Amino acid sequence: MIPVLYKADATVFTTFGLGALSDSISCEVTEERNGAYELVLKYPVSGQNYAYLANERIVKAKPNDTSHPQAFRIYRISTPLG
C-alpha cells in the first residue's frame, strides 16, 4: 500500500487527503511488544508532496500485509546528513 498524507485534524481516512506519498523511498512499520506501531518513512526532498510534510500531520499506511491501514502521527522530521 502507498502511504497517504492527511492534515493534523483529520478524522476520516477514506479519501486521499493531501496526497499519496507514492514517491517514498521506503516505508517501514515496526510493532513493539505491547502492540504499538511505529512508522519510519524516507521521502525525497524532490518528492511531489515534500512541502506538505510537517509535524502533527497524519500518514495512513498498512503495518503488514494482513492488517488494516493504521494512522500514524508525524512527531519528528529529520534531514539526512549526507
SULTAFEN-V459979 format. One record per backbone hydrogen bond with DSSP energy under -1.0 kcal/mol. CO is the residue of the C=O (numbers start at 1). NH is the residue of the N-H. If there is no record, write none. Layout:
# SULTAFEN-V459979
co->CO nh->NH
co->CO nh->NH
This chain:
# SULTAFEN-V459979
co->3 nh->21
co->4 nh->60
co->5 nh->18
co->5 nh->19
co->6 nh->58
co->7 nh->10
co->16 nh->19
co->19 nh->5
co->20 nh->22
co->21 nh->24
co->26 nh->42
co->28 nh->40
co->30 nh->38
co->32 nh->35
co->36 nh->32
co->38 nh->30
co->40 nh->28
co->42 nh->25
co->42 nh->26
co->44 nh->47
co->47 nh->50
co->49 nh->52
co->50 nh->53
co->54 nh->57
co->57 nh->74
co->58 nh->6
co->59 nh->72
co->60 nh->4
co->61 nh->70
co->70 nh->61
co->72 nh->59
co->74 nh->56
